[in-house]
Amino acid sequence: MKPLDPLLTTPLRLGAMSLLIKLKSASFVYLKEQLNATQGNLSVQLNKLKDADYIRIEKRFEGNYPLTEVKITPTGVQAFEAHVHNLKDYLHL
């Protein structure tokens, strides 16, 4: 069996990646609400995913309001799919 990706074994990072695998991109506020996370904790966890090139974080203004958008990268898609496959092997599914 292949090892699980340690970056994807924490609930908040796995939750964020699970949402992004479906949506391709989401605002920081949306992720924070859906994951019931604090701003600080989510920011730290997303930066870990960004450092691994699993996601991109883009900051811009929409009108007069700041918008932080999080997008999954091809590397992130591959890592998530491999993690799910390896998890199924552990569970013998």
C-alpha positions as CSV (number, residue, x, y, z in Angstrom):
1,M,0.0,0.0,0.0
2,K,1.1,3.5,-0.7
3,P,1.2,6.0,2.1
4,L,-1.4,8.6,2.5
5,D,-0.5,12.2,1.6
6,P,0.3,13.9,5.0
7,L,-0.9,17.3,3.6
8,L,-4.3,15.8,3.0
9,T,-4.8,13.9,6.3
10,T,-5.8,17.0,8.3
11,P,-9.6,17.6,8.3
12,L,-9.4,21.3,7.3
13,R,-7.0,20.8,4.3
14,L,-8.9,17.7,3.2
15,G,-12.2,19.6,3.4
16,A,-10.8,22.5,1.4
17,M,-9.5,20.2,-1.3
18,S,-12.8,18.2,-1.4
19,L,-14.7,21.4,-2.1
20,L,-12.2,22.7,-4.6
21,I,-12.1,19.4,-6.5
22,K,-15.8,19.9,-7.2
23,L,-15.9,23.6,-7.7
24,K,-12.4,24.2,-9.2
25,S,-12.3,27.6,-7.4
26,A,-14.0,29.2,-4.4
27,S,-13.7,32.4,-2.4
28,F,-11.9,32.4,0.9
29,V,-15.2,33.5,2.6
30,Y,-17.1,30.6,1.0
31,L,-14.5,28.1,2.2
32,K,-14.4,29.6,5.7
33,E,-18.2,29.3,5.9
34,Q,-18.5,25.8,4.5
35,L,-15.7,24.4,6.6
36,N,-16.7,26.3,9.8
37,A,-13.1,27.5,10.1
38,T,-11.6,30.5,11.7
39,Q,-10.0,33.0,9.3
40,G,-6.5,32.5,10.9
41,N,-6.6,28.7,10.8
42,L,-7.9,28.5,7.3
43,S,-5.3,30.9,6.1
44,V,-2.5,28.8,7.6
45,Q,-3.8,25.6,6.2
46,L,-4.4,27.1,2.7
47,N,-0.8,28.4,2.7
48,K,0.5,24.9,3.3
49,L,-1.5,23.7,0.3
50,K,-0.2,26.7,-1.7
51,D,3.4,25.9,-0.8
52,A,2.9,22.4,-2.1
53,D,1.4,23.8,-5.4
54,Y,-1.9,22.1,-4.7
55,I,-3.8,25.4,-4.9
56,R,-3.3,29.0,-6.1
57,I,-4.5,32.0,-4.1
58,E,-5.4,35.1,-6.0
59,K,-6.3,38.4,-4.4
60,R,-8.1,41.1,-6.3
61,F,-10.8,43.7,-5.9
62,E,-14.3,43.3,-7.2
63,G,-15.8,46.7,-7.3
64,N,-14.6,48.2,-4.0
65,Y,-14.4,44.9,-2.2
66,P,-11.4,42.7,-1.7
67,L,-11.8,39.1,-3.0
68,T,-9.5,36.2,-2.3
69,E,-10.1,33.4,-4.7
70,V,-8.7,29.9,-4.2
71,K,-8.2,27.6,-7.2
72,I,-7.1,24.0,-7.3
73,T,-4.1,23.3,-9.5
74,P,-3.5,20.2,-11.7
75,T,-0.9,19.1,-9.1
76,G,-3.6,19.4,-6.5
77,V,-6.1,17.4,-8.5
78,Q,-3.5,14.6,-9.0
79,A,-2.6,14.6,-5.3
80,F,-6.2,14.5,-4.2
81,E,-7.1,11.7,-6.6
82,A,-4.0,9.7,-5.5
83,H,-4.9,10.3,-1.8
84,V,-8.5,9.0,-2.4
85,H,-7.2,6.0,-4.3
86,N,-4.7,5.2,-1.5
87,L,-7.4,5.7,1.1
88,K,-9.6,3.2,-0.7
89,D,-6.8,0.7,-0.7
90,Y,-6.5,1.1,3.1
91,L,-10.2,0.5,3.4
92,H,-10.1,-2.4,1.0
93,L,-12.8,-0.8,-1.3
